[in-house]
Each structure stands twice: as structure tokens, then as C-alpha cells.
């Protein structure tokens, strides 16, 4: 059998008694805290809503023709002969990313090629279209970031494919209206 014995003598008067727990029975601090929490939540929700609405582009009909015009100007100027390939790939990449941004309302400027293709697939893009855009953007990435060189035939092929994409896939607004 185990027993416990106190080592403190029973007549010690200098031990302090336990303090009572501090319980506030007033409800107004809780009410003010809850009201403050609601106000902060509403302000944050409103700011996030405004931020999201600014992030999506406004679809405009002149932009669809502007992409085609930029691409035709690139073809007529013969950039693949006169300009560095990095600049050529920048223009092609910008045109394709603008196309994707307008077609699927994806803010594509800050996405990598892989992330962009995943967003397109999630947005309902055809697999063949994702593959075509992925091939062109991957080639442009290699030129821009890995200092790879494209042949004249590859450059002309990417240019023609990008123009065909713009001609064959009508840009539609997020609401479904053609532009």
C-alpha cells in the first residue's frame, strides 16, 4: 500500500490561499469585439472583391483585331531575319498570352507556361489547342531563358501557327458573346 505524507506542518500560517478566478460577467467587451470582427471581415471581403474585379480584363472587339494586326506586322517586317530571336519570341509570347487572357479570362502575365496550360485546361480549352499553344510558348521560353536558337523554318512555323490560332478561334467574352 502506497501512502503520501505532507512535509508541511499543519500549523503554518504563511501559506497563501488560492486566488479566485478572474471572471468578467459583463457582456459589452464581447459585444464590441464581435462587432469589430464583423466590420474588419466586411472591409476585407469588399477589398478582395474589388481586387478580383480589377484583375480580370475587359474584353473589347478592337483587341482581337489588334492581335492579328500585330502578328501581321511582325510577319511583314521580317523580324525573324532582322531582329534578335529573343525579341521575336517576346512578341509571339505576348500575343498568345493576350489571346488566352481574352479567350478564357485568365490573367496570364504572371503565370509560367505550365501554369497557363493547366489554367486553360481547367477553363475548358481543347487539348489540341493547349498542346499547340504549349509547343509555341515552350519554344519561346527556350529562346528567352536558355539562349536556344530557332531555325528560320521553326520561326515561320510558329508565326503561321499563331496567326492560324487567331483566325480559327473566335475570341469570346466571359459572358459568351463573340467579339
C-alpha positions as CSV (number, residue, x, y, z in Angstrom):
1,X,0.0,0.0,0.0
2,X,1.2,3.4,-1.0
3,X,0.6,6.5,1.1
4,X,1.5,10.2,0.9
5,X,2.6,12.3,3.8
6,X,2.8,16.1,3.8
7,X,6.1,17.6,4.8
8,X,4.5,20.9,5.6
9,X,3.4,21.2,9.3
10,X,-0.3,21.7,9.7
11,X,0.0,25.0,11.7
12,X,1.9,27.0,9.1
13,X,0.1,30.4,8.6
14,X,2.3,31.9,5.9
15,X,0.9,29.9,3.0
16,X,-1.2,31.9,0.7
17,X,-4.7,30.8,-0.1
18,X,-5.8,30.2,-3.8
19,X,-6.9,33.4,-5.6
20,X,-10.4,33.4,-7.1
21,X,-10.5,33.1,-10.9
22,X,-11.0,36.4,-12.7
23,X,-14.3,36.1,-14.4
24,X,-15.9,39.1,-16.1
25,X,-19.6,38.9,-16.0
26,X,-20.0,42.0,-18.2
27,X,-21.0,41.2,-21.8
28,X,-20.2,44.6,-23.5
29,X,-16.4,43.8,-24.2
30,X,-17.5,40.6,-26.0
31,X,-20.1,42.6,-28.0
32,X,-17.6,45.2,-29.0
33,X,-15.0,42.6,-30.0
34,X,-17.6,40.7,-32.1
35,X,-18.8,43.9,-33.8
36,X,-15.1,44.9,-34.6
37,X,-14.6,41.4,-36.1
38,X,-17.6,41.8,-38.3
39,X,-16.5,45.2,-39.6
40,X,-13.0,44.0,-40.4
41,X,-14.4,41.0,-42.2
42,X,-16.7,43.1,-44.3
43,X,-13.9,45.5,-45.2
44,X,-11.6,42.7,-46.2
45,X,-14.3,41.0,-48.3
46,X,-15.0,44.2,-50.2
47,X,-11.4,44.9,-50.9
48,X,-10.8,41.3,-52.2
49,X,-13.9,41.6,-54.4
50,X,-12.6,44.9,-55.9
51,X,-9.2,43.4,-56.4
52,X,-10.6,40.3,-58.3
53,X,-12.8,42.5,-60.5
54,X,-9.7,44.6,-61.4
55,X,-7.6,41.5,-62.2
56,X,-9.9,40.3,-65.0
57,X,-9.5,42.1,-68.3
58,X,-12.3,43.9,-70.1
59,X,-12.9,42.2,-73.4
60,X,-13.0,44.6,-76.3
61,X,-13.5,43.9,-80.0
62,X,-10.6,46.1,-81.2
63,X,-8.2,44.0,-79.2
64,X,-9.0,40.8,-81.2
65,X,-8.1,42.6,-84.4
66,X,-5.2,44.3,-82.7
67,X,-3.6,40.9,-82.0
68,X,-4.0,39.9,-85.7
69,X,-2.6,43.3,-86.8
70,X,0.5,42.9,-84.5
71,X,1.1,39.5,-85.9
72,X,0.7,40.5,-89.5
73,X,3.1,43.5,-88.9
74,X,5.6,41.0,-87.4
75,X,5.3,38.8,-90.5
76,X,5.7,41.8,-92.9
77,X,8.6,43.3,-91.1
78,X,10.6,40.0,-91.4
79,X,11.6,40.1,-87.7
80,X,13.0,36.6,-87.9
81,X,15.7,38.0,-90.3
82,X,16.3,41.5,-88.9
83,X,15.8,41.2,-85.1
84,X,17.1,39.1,-82.3
85,X,15.1,35.9,-81.7
86,X,14.5,36.9,-78.1
87,X,12.6,40.0,-79.2
88,X,10.6,37.9,-81.7
89,X,9.8,35.3,-79.1
90,X,8.7,38.1,-76.7
91,X,6.2,39.4,-79.2
92,X,4.8,35.9,-80.1
93,X,4.6,35.0,-76.4
94,X,2.8,38.3,-75.6
95,X,0.3,37.8,-78.5
96,X,-0.5,34.2,-77.4
97,X,-0.8,35.2,-73.7
98,X,-3.1,38.1,-74.7
99,X,-5.2,35.6,-76.7
100,X,-5.5,33.3,-73.8
101,X,-6.3,36.2,-71.4
102,X,-9.1,37.3,-73.7
103,X,-10.5,33.9,-74.6
104,X,-10.6,32.3,-71.1
105,X,-10.3,35.4,-68.8
106,X,-7.0,34.1,-67.3
107,X,-4.6,36.7,-66.1
108,X,-1.7,35.1,-67.9
109,X,1.1,37.6,-67.5
110,X,2.4,36.2,-64.2
111,X,1.9,32.5,-65.0
112,X,4.6,30.1,-66.2
113,X,3.8,28.2,-69.4
114,X,2.9,25.1,-67.4
115,X,0.6,27.0,-65.1
116,X,-1.0,28.7,-68.0
117,X,-1.7,25.4,-69.8
118,X,-3.2,24.0,-66.6
119,X,-5.5,27.0,-66.2
120,X,-6.5,26.7,-69.9
121,X,-7.4,23.0,-69.5
122,X,-9.3,23.8,-66.3
123,X,-11.1,26.6,-68.2
124,X,-12.3,24.1,-70.8
125,X,-9.8,24.6,-73.6
126,X,-9.5,21.9,-76.2
127,X,-6.5,19.5,-75.6
128,X,-5.2,20.1,-79.2
129,X,-5.3,23.9,-78.6
130,X,-3.4,23.6,-75.3
131,X,-0.8,21.4,-77.0
132,X,-0.3,23.9,-79.9
133,X,0.0,26.9,-77.6
134,X,2.2,24.9,-75.2
135,X,4.6,24.0,-78.0
136,X,5.0,27.6,-79.2
137,X,5.3,29.0,-75.7
138,X,7.8,26.3,-74.7
139,X,10.0,27.1,-77.8
140,X,9.8,30.8,-76.9
141,X,10.8,30.1,-73.3
142,X,13.8,28.1,-74.5
143,X,14.9,31.1,-76.7
144,X,14.3,33.6,-73.9
145,X,15.7,31.8,-70.9
146,X,18.0,29.1,-72.2
147,X,19.6,31.0,-75.1
148,X,18.4,28.4,-77.6
149,X,18.3,29.3,-81.3
150,X,15.4,28.5,-83.7
151,X,15.7,27.9,-87.3
152,X,14.1,30.1,-89.9
153,X,11.6,27.3,-90.6
154,X,10.7,27.0,-86.9
155,X,10.2,30.7,-86.6
156,X,7.9,30.8,-89.7
157,X,6.0,27.8,-88.5
158,X,5.4,29.4,-85.1
159,X,4.3,32.7,-86.7
160,X,1.9,30.9,-89.1
161,X,0.5,28.7,-86.3
162,X,-0.1,31.7,-84.1
163,X,-1.9,33.6,-87.0
164,X,-4.0,30.5,-87.7
165,X,-5.0,30.3,-84.0
166,X,-6.1,33.9,-84.0
167,X,-8.1,33.3,-87.3
168,X,-9.7,30.0,-86.3
169,X,-10.6,30.5,-82.7
170,X,-13.0,33.4,-82.2
171,X,-12.5,35.3,-79.1
172,X,-15.5,35.4,-76.8
173,X,-16.1,37.3,-73.7
174,X,-16.6,35.6,-70.4
175,X,-20.3,36.0,-70.9
176,X,-20.1,34.0,-74.1
177,X,-20.6,36.9,-76.6
178,X,-18.5,36.8,-79.7
179,X,-16.0,39.6,-80.4
